[in-house]
Amino acid sequence: MERAAALRSEGCLTGEIESMAAAATTSLARSYSRILVASADSSFRERLMKGPAYVRALTEQAVGGAHALSKLAHFSCDNVLLDRNLPDLDCAEVAEIIRQRYPEIEIEFVDSKADESVAPEAETEPVSTNGLIAAAAEDARESDDHLSAFSAQSAETLPGMLGSSHVIQQLSRLARMVAPRDTTVLITGETGTGKELVAQAIHKLSPRAAHPFVVVNCAAIPEALFESELFGYSRGAFTGAVQSRLGRIHVAQGGTLFLDEIGELPLSMQAKLLRFLQNGEVQKLGSSEVGRVNVRVVCATNVSLLEHVQAKLFRQDLYYRLAIFPLAIPPLRDRVADIGVLSAYFLAQLSAENNVPCKYLTSAALSLLHRAYWEGNVRELQHAIERAFILSGNEAAVRPEHFRPFSGSGQLREV
């Protein structure tokens, strides 16, 4: 009888422990009944949502920071799981925007690149779920299937750039291959495509990232001042030179020198730039001393340098020295698939700057943007989004009519 009593007692205790565990799991699931998971890694998102703490929850998925902010405009949630490795925005900036907009939402940082960041519970068998809630969560996941390509590829997109299109992914792959080297890179593309962003990304991905990134706009410097700006000058080199000054090349020591609009470089300077590229030697204006610097050069142009060579406006030997590794950025009309994520990012930025809930594009508005020509590329899209943001007033939705009140240069030109 004592043994039977002990067994009954043990059975009661086991049952009590199981009940307590079940209650704790249910309580945790209830506390996070609506969850947004933001990560570019689809398998990582799925593993997180299979954990017993979240399996009973109604979940939404976002593939980046801008997408998460857009989701929150329509999805009222209790908790956001924010990947530290977002492909578009800095996770800390996204978290700060969420805290300002939605102070009631709890934010948890996770790390898709660190195995230990995935809680052990995510590896366990999921507990049984309510059929209706599970179906609703599955419907929510299916609604984002059109973003699966972005989810799979954006992790490799260059820092500071957005896009899931094949051409952008190819550009990103090539830029990542050349970034660790000191090879001179020539970036070509129409105005507004983001040539400087690519140059900055190459610098950030290189061993020189901790050193300066110095920009020289060749079209903005008068020819008479170009040599002193680029190479510096010694005291007394010319009237008004009361003290020596370092040139932009010296300032970039150890880092990257970005020569923007290199096609506008005066012929008189091209031979000196070529000498610097060949042996790293720099001679200040008004000085007989020749010094050496360790600088990586990245150039950009929106004109055809080969046509300039044929027109005798650009040295052929300098062209071949600059174009060791050419990177061509496609115009926006050749990467229509990226318009949606770019627009969402710009809207999220504007919403944060103006302290309003994150706005979103209607499907009709997005369709309109897809049909536009975008002669000014990403910069023109950004300005169009800003105008529409203003015209939408207090509305959360940005509609086609918010893009149409302009004419002339501000008119959307359909293909």
BADORO-850670 format. One record per residue (C-alpha): x negated, y, z. Coordinates in steps of 0.001 Angstrom, whole numbers, plus 524288, in hexadecimal, padded with zeros to 5 digits. Each point is the difference from the previous one (the first is absolute). Last residue first. Layout:
# BADORO-850670
XYZ...
//
This chain:
# BADORO-850670
7E0448CE9B6EA82807ED809708083D7FA4E80D3C8030B803888046680DAF800BF80ECC7FF987F6C0808148085D7F7A0804A27F4A180BDE805B87F95880CAB7FDB08072E803BF7FCDF80DE780D1C7FCAD8060A7FEA87F15F7FCDD7F88B7F94580AF4809E1801B480B0680ABF7FB907F6C57F9AF7F28B7FF6A801E27FDB580EAC7F763800F580C16807487F99380B477FE36804B180DF5807EF80C357FD467FCBB80C06808087FAF3807A67F4577FE6A7F7597F4017FAA980BD47F8CB7F3CE80079808757FCEB7F18F7FE4B802E08012B7F1787F5B580AAB7FEC97F62C7F7F7807BF802C97F3D07F7EB7FDBC8079A7F3697F327805398056E7FB447F25680362804317FAD17F2BC7F84E80ADD7F94D7F3EE7FC8C80808801B47F19C7FCD07FFDD802727F14B800D480DC57FA69805CF7FADD7F34E809927F85E8082C8087F7FA507F50280C697FD94807E7807967F3447FECC7FB477FA2480CCE8033380CAE8070F80E1F7FF217FB6F800EE7F1DC804707FAE68041A80D5480AA580A42800D780A767F61C7FC537FACF7F65680A158010C80A7680A797F33B8057B804FA7FD62800B280E957FE8F80A0A80AC67F8DF7FDD480CE0806B5806D280B2F7FBD080E4B801357F3F68064F806297FC35807C87F3EC7F2487FA4D7FEEE805017F2658032980AC3800A97F5DD7F677805347F5E07F6857F4D18025480AB57F5B87FFD88055D805B27F35C7F26B7FFBB7F9DC7FE0C7F1D68041580D547FBC07FB0E7FD41806AC7F2FF7F2EE7F9057FE9C806657F2FA8037380A89801BF7F5AE7F7488059E7F5527F6557F4B180086807567F7177F6947FF6E80AE57F5E17F1707FDCF7FE607FDBF803ED7F1D58083980C5E801647F79A8036880BD97F3D1801607F7AA7F5BE7F548801337F35980290807637F4107FBF57F7FB7F3DE7FBAE807557F2D88009A7F91A7F4007F949805DF7F365804817F9A08072880BA97FA477F79E80A99806337F2EC7FC1D7F9F5806867FD3E7F2EF8060580D93800197F33B806508040D7F8FD7F9DB7F46380AB8804D07F6CE7FF2380DE8804CF80D0D806F0800488056180B147F7CC7FA167FB2F7F33D80D9E7FD8A7FA5F7FCFD7F16F7FF117FBC47FFFD80E3D80C5980749803F0807ED7F5B47F8C77F8A77F5A3807AE802C68077C80C8280E8F7FE907FDA0806CE80964809268062F7FE3380D767F2E27FE38806AB7FA597F9FD80C437F26B7FD788054B7FA797F7D080B227F1CF801EE803FD7F9257F8F380B3B7F60A80842807487F2A67FD0E805BC7F82180C677FE517F269803047FB007F91A80D068009F7F8BD8080C7F6017F92980C40804A77FDC780AFE7F64B80B27808238058C8083980ACC7FA1080BEB7F7547FDD07FE767F3D68083D7FA247F3E67F9C2806BF7F2EA801C77FA967F2C27FC26808867F3BB8009D7F8B07F9A47F4BD8098E7FDE27F4DC80C09806CB805877F81E80C25803967FA0D800A47F27780D7B7FEB77F9D98053D80AFA8088B7F4F7808B97FB7F8029F7FCD07F1AF80E8B80278801A07FEBA80D3D806647FE038084F7F3CD80AAA7F8717F91B809BA8050980A14807BE7F5708074B80E3E800DE7FBDB800B37F18D7FC657FC297FCEF80E1B80DA3803E7804477FCEB7FB6B80DD77F20C7FCFC80410801337F80780C787F3367FF05807848000D7F4708094F7F8847FDEE80CA47F21C7FEEF804F97FD4180E397FCD080C9C806657FB2C7FBE180D4F805467F36D7FF287F806807DB7FDEC7F3788091E80B30803647F45980946800707F8F18043080C4C7FDD780E7B802037F3EE8081B802408016D80D968058D8015080DE87FB12803FF7FB8E7F2658066F80CF87FC857F7E68026F7F3F57FA9F7F3127FB477F7347F50E804B27FC3F8086980BBA802DA7F541809D8800D37F2E87F95D80BA37FA9E7F88C809927F4C07FFFE800CC7F4DA7F62880E867FF947FCE68046F80D89803DD7F35E806917FB928009D7F9367F2D580E598030A7FDE67FFC880E5F8033A7FE1D805727F24F809397F5C07FA5A80B2A8047B808A9804EE7F5288090D80E4C7FBAB7FF337FF3B7F6897F48C7F5067F80780618807EE7FD7F80C3E7F5C17FAEB80971804CC7F73E80B057F7287FAF880AD1802F77F3588072C7F6CD8005A80B947FA9E7F40580737807217F5AC80802805CB7F9F97F3A87F2AA7FE037F9B6800B67F1178010280B36801027F63080E927FDF5801DC8024A80DFD804797F81C8056F7F48A807707F7CC7F60C80CB580478806447FBE980E397FF267FD177FE7C7F18180D217F95D7FDD9806F580B03807137F866809DD7F7DE805197F9D37F37C80E1C8004380490808357FFEC7F3878030180E8B800547F890804007F3E87FDEE7F4937F6CF7F5FA7F598802BD7F1A27FCB2800447F7567FBFE80B537F1717FEAF7FD0D7F88B7F82D80A407F15C80063802C07FB8B7F3338060E7FBAE800CE80E34806DB7F3428035B80A257FCA480A5680AC08072A7F84C7FE197F8FB7F2FE808367F3F3802CE80A238076F807E5801E98096A7F4AD801E47F4B57F67E80A537F978808838070480CC68029A800CA803137F1808058B7F2697FD65809FF801D780ADD8039F80D297FA3B801DE7FA2A7F272807F57F4988053380992808BF80726800C57FF1A80ED57FCD180E128030F7FB448095C80A4D7F2CB8067B801F37F9798057E80C247F74F7F42A801E47FFAB7F7EF7F36F80A5B7F5887FE3B7FBCC7F2748045180A5C7FE8780A9580983804E17F5C8800237F31D7F8A6808E17F66A8070280955809BD80604800BD807F67F37F803707F3AA7F88580A567FCAF80A26806A080D3C7FEC380B217FB0A7F757802D07F5C980A708040F80AA38099780E8B7FCF5800087FC8A7F1B08020C7FA518032A80D4480C478070E8044D8084F7F4AE7FB347F7927F6A9807D9801E78084A80C2080EAC7FFE87FDE47FFD87F1467FE437F84A7FE5C80C8E809A5808B48072B80B927F8547FAD37FA127F2D3802D07FC22802F780E087F2907FA87801867FA057F3A58058D7F279801E8805C57F46D801D27F6FC7F54A7F5D8801107F3CB806368056A7F5C1807977F85D8063780D58802307FFFA7FD2880E7A7F1337FFFC7FF988006380EAD7FD067F995803E87F3517F5118095F8038B7F6BC7F485801EE7FF9E7FD817F1747FAD780D9F7FD2A802788059F7F28680ECC801538017E7FE538085D80C2180BAC8039F80855803B480CE78065B80CB380075807AC8092080BA67FF8580C34801958086780AD5808427FA218071B809AB808E17F73280B4D7FBD4804FF7FF2D7F1EE7FB2A80B987F83A7F441803F7808397FC427F227803BD801C57FB727F1F47F75180AEA7FAD97F5907FCA180A15800897F1A17FC597FE628033A7F1907F43C8088B803267F9F47F5278083A802597F6197F5177F8BA808527F604807DD800067F3817FF4F7F8397F34F7FB667F1F2801638035A7FE4D80E727F58E7F86D8075C803AC802DD80E3380CD87F8FF7FD7F80B908063F806C780A487F7BB806CE80B458096F8021780A007FDF080ADD80DE3803D0803418052F802347F24A80973808BA7F8BA7FDEC7FCF67F1AB8039280AC17F6647F5E580ACF802137F74B7F5DF8067A7FE267F9427F2EB7F9FC80C307F9D47F64A8010A80B1F7FC727F1B87FE247FE67801A97F1417F6CE80B748022B7F7EF7F7ED809807FF0F7F3E07F792806807F3417FC1280C3080177808438084D7F4EA8053580CFC8004480718803FB7F73280B1680C697FC64807377FAE17F91E80BF8801D17F1F7804237F2B47FC147FA8A7F92B80B5A8069F7FB737FB7C80D608002F7F1DF7FB927F566802F77F5DA804217FD8D7F1EA8004F80E967FD237F170801798024B7FCB57F4DA7F6F28087B805CC7F52A7F98280D4F801157F2837F9B17FF41804187F86D7F3EC8049580CAC7F9867F355807738029C8029480E5B7FCE9804E78020880DDC80B5A807018067F809667F7A5807F780C9080701803F1807977F9C980B2280E2080000804A4803747F78D80BC47F3718031C8072C805107FF8980DFB809227F5347FBC97F4B47F77C7FBB57F90F8027980CD880C417FCB4807CD802307F3BE7F7FA7F20A7FBAE80244800F5802D580E8D80D1A7F915800EE7FA947F4147F8FD7F45C7FFC38090F808BE8016C80C04809047F5517FB1F7F4867F7007FD757FAB0802BA80D8B80D4D7FD7280610801817F35A7F8657F2C87FB90804A5803878038580E0C80D007F9227FF0E7F9807F3EB7FA747F5DA8004080AC680AB38011A80A41807817F4E07F9C67F3967F82A7FF7F7FD2F8031E80E3080DCA7FC71803E87FEC77F3337F8CF7F30F7FD52806C08060A8031180D3D80B217F6D67FCE3
//
